[in-house]
């Protein structure tokens, strides 16, 4: 279907729709008035080409027609994880990593060697919102590559990628956190 344009017929007060043509006038010559009032045809002008609507759209785009659209933005951390996470095997831990960008960034966790941290049922899970969950575990299920490792949060979209600082994770099977144990031993004089 070709382009259509709407015009109001002169002296009749009604609206009409007709196929668009660069050289077609909206009303017949007898209704246009005397030829002396007509302008001479434009020559070598952009308006005499059949592609002038496309050229206008291109010009509008180049001049900032898209200014109402949101601009793309690389990821930025809203909540960067802490550098040290200590937890007990009875409690487990969760480490948040929140990032913003346009388009929305994908949040993943990387290990010390740069490989992606994947889910290990019952021990480690990465939630869709980017939170790293280290589940409570029994002492015999302790794994050094899960419970005593270095993690980094990665947020990426088509614009770019950002990495968090190193997150040193340490899970312990003691009943008290190491800092409390050290304080109690120092009080006893040991």
N, C-alpha and C positions, 0 to 999 in steps of 0.2 A: 504494500500500500504506500502510495506516495505521500508527500507532505500536503497537509491541508491548511488553509487559513480561513479565518472567520472575518467577515467584514459586514458593515451595515450599509445596505443599499441606500443610495442617496434619494432623499425625498419620500422614500417608502417606509422608513422606520422599522424595517424588519432585518433580522440577521440571516446571513446565508453562509454556507460552507461550500468551498469549491477546491479542486485540486490546485496545488501551488505550482506556479510556473514563473521563472524569472522575467519573462517578457509578457506575461498575461496581465491585463489590467482588470480590476475587479468589476467594472461596469462597462457596458458597450460604448463605442465611440460617440454615438448620438447623445448620450447622457453626460459626456465628459466636458462639454462646453466647446466654444470656438477654438480652432487650432491655434489661434494667436496667443491664447493664454497657456498653451502647453509648452513645457520646457523642451529644449532639444534633447535628444537621447544622450545619455552619458556614454562616453567612450573610454576605453582603457581603464575602467574603474572596477574595483573588486565587486561592486554590486551587479555588474553585468555577467558575472560568472555564475553558473548554477550551484557552485559549492559555497556561496557566501555564508549560509547558516552554519556550516561546519567550521568555517574560518572564525566566525564570531565566537563559537563555543571554545575553540582553541585559544583565542585571545583572552576570553574570560578566565579560562583555567590558568593561563600563564600569569595573569594579573592578580591572582589570589582568589579565584572563585572558590577554592577549597578551604578558605579561611574558617568556615564553620566546622570543618572536620577536625577531629583530634589529631594532634601530631604524634608521631612515633617516638618512643622513649625507651632507652635501655633500662635494664633492671637496676633497682636501688633497694638496699636492705631497709626494711621497716623495723625488723627485730633480728639483729645478728646474734648468733649463739654465743655463749660465754666461752672463754678460752679453757676453762677447766670444769669438768663435771665428775664429781665423786658420788657414788651411790652404793647402797648395800644390796646384797643379793635378795634380801627379803622385800625391798621396796621397789627396785627398778628405777628407771629414770626416763624422762621425756625431754627432748631438746627441741625448742621451737626455732624455726627459721622462716621468717616472713619477708617477702619481697614484692615490690610494685614495679610495674612497667607497662608500656603499651606497644604491642599486645601483652597480655598477662604472661609473666615469665613462668617457666616450668622449673620447679625446685627439686633438686636431687642431692644426694649425699655421696661424697667420694671418700675413699680410704686413703691412707698414707701414701700408697704407691700410685694414686691417681685413678684407680679402677672404681667403677660404680659399686656402691654398697647395695646389696640386694636383700630382700626379706629372707630371714631364717626363722622358720616357724617356731614359736615359743621363746625365741631369744631376741630377735631384732626385727622391727617392722618400720617401714617408711610410710607414713600416712599420706593421703592425697593432698593435704594442706601443707606438706613439707616438714611435718614434725617427725623427728627420729625417736622411736620408742624402743627402749631396752627393757624388756620384760623382767620381772622378778624370776630368779632361777635358783635351783638347788645347787649346792656346792659342787656336786659331781658333774654338773652341766656347764661349769665354767669353761669359757674359751677365750684365750688371750686375744685372738684376732677379732673378737666381738667386744669383750668386756674391758680390755686394756689396750686401746688402739687410738690412733689419731684420725679424726674425721674432719671433713670440710664441707660446708654447704655451698652448693652451686645453684645460681639462678640464671636462667638463659632464655632469651627470646630472639627473634630475627634481627634485632638491632645489636645485641651484644650479650656478653656473659660476665658475671661477677662471681668471685669466690670469697668465702668468709675466711676469717683467721682460723688457724688450727684449733680444733676442739679436742683436748686431751681427755679421754674418757677412762675412768677407772672404777671398776666394780669390785667390791670386796665382800668376803664372806664372814667378816667379823660382825659381832653384834653392835659394836659402837663404831662410829666413824673414826678414822685414824687420828684426827686432831684431838678428839675427846680422849682416846686411849692414851695418847702422848701426855696430855695434861694430867690424867689420873696417875700415870706412872711417875711423873715428875713430883706430884704431891706426896707420893709414898716414899720418895727418896731413892727410887730404883734407878 
